[in-house]
Amino acid sequence: MPRMAAPVTHKPEDSRFESRLPAGLAVCEYRRVGPLLVLHHTEVPPALQGQGLAAPLVAAALAWAREQGLRVRPTCSYVAAYMKRHAETQDLLE
């Protein structure tokens, strides 16, 4: 299935990165604990899963962590798998 393009927005007031789509909301949620970013939940609407929507959310969260000088704790299994697949993110791990 082809990847869908969806803009990613950082919503710090909701502690998440999100993509609003006609079929629903895709999110990567976090908690910031001092210099640590805990990425604890990533969700894509069931009808849109497998279309490449979660990866841009996680990439945006990790890019923000890097910009802010934060270390990352991936408690979400998707984020942990993403970071394992993308060696360039390993230096962010706590």
C-alpha positions as CSV (number, residue, x, y, z in Angstrom):
1,M,0.0,0.0,0.0
2,P,1.4,3.4,-0.9
3,R,2.5,5.8,1.9
4,M,0.2,8.7,2.7
5,A,1.6,12.2,3.1
6,A,0.3,13.8,6.3
7,P,1.6,16.9,8.0
8,V,3.0,16.4,11.5
9,T,2.3,19.1,14.1
10,H,3.9,19.4,17.5
11,K,1.3,20.0,20.2
12,P,3.3,20.7,23.3
13,E,0.2,21.6,25.3
14,D,-1.0,18.0,24.7
15,S,2.5,16.5,24.9
16,R,2.3,14.9,21.5
17,F,3.1,15.0,17.8
18,E,0.1,14.5,15.6
19,S,-1.3,14.1,12.1
20,R,-4.9,15.0,11.6
21,L,-6.4,12.8,8.9
22,P,-9.9,12.3,7.5
23,A,-10.0,8.9,9.0
24,G,-8.8,10.1,12.5
25,L,-5.9,11.3,14.5
26,A,-2.4,9.7,14.5
27,V,-0.3,10.5,17.5
28,C,3.1,10.0,19.1
29,E,2.7,11.0,22.8
30,Y,5.4,11.8,25.2
31,R,6.3,12.9,28.8
32,R,9.1,15.3,29.4
33,V,11.0,14.6,32.6
34,G,13.8,17.1,33.0
35,P,16.3,16.3,30.3
36,L,14.5,13.1,29.3
37,L,11.8,12.6,26.7
38,V,9.8,9.5,27.4
39,L,8.0,8.4,24.2
40,H,5.3,6.2,25.6
41,H,2.5,5.8,23.0
42,T,2.2,5.9,19.2
43,E,-1.2,5.2,17.6
44,V,-2.6,5.3,14.1
45,P,-6.3,4.8,13.3
46,P,-6.9,1.1,12.5
47,A,-8.0,1.9,8.9
48,L,-4.7,3.7,8.2
49,Q,-2.2,1.3,9.8
50,G,0.6,0.0,7.6
51,Q,0.6,3.2,5.4
52,G,3.7,4.8,6.9
53,L,2.0,7.3,9.1
54,A,3.7,6.4,12.4
55,A,7.3,6.8,11.2
56,P,7.0,10.6,10.4
57,L,5.5,11.2,13.9
58,V,8.4,9.4,15.6
59,A,11.0,11.0,13.4
60,A,9.5,14.5,14.3
61,A,9.6,13.6,18.0
62,L,13.2,12.4,17.8
63,A,14.3,15.5,15.8
64,W,12.7,17.7,18.4
65,A,14.5,15.8,21.2
66,R,17.8,16.3,19.4
67,E,17.1,20.1,18.9
68,Q,16.2,20.4,22.7
69,G,19.3,18.4,23.8
70,L,17.1,15.7,25.4
71,R,17.8,12.0,25.9
72,V,15.1,9.6,24.9
73,R,13.5,6.6,26.7
74,P,11.3,4.7,24.2
75,T,8.7,2.9,26.3
76,C,6.5,2.5,23.3
77,S,7.3,-0.7,21.4
78,Y,6.9,1.0,18.0
79,V,9.4,3.8,19.0
80,A,11.9,1.3,20.3
81,A,11.7,-0.7,17.0
82,Y,12.0,2.5,15.0
83,M,15.1,3.5,16.9
84,K,16.6,0.1,16.5
85,R,16.0,0.3,12.7
86,H,17.5,3.8,12.5
87,A,21.0,3.7,13.7
88,E,21.3,7.5,13.5
89,T,18.9,7.8,16.4
90,Q,20.9,5.6,18.8
91,D,22.9,8.5,20.3
92,L,19.6,9.9,21.7
93,L,19.0,6.8,23.9
94,E,19.3,7.5,27.7
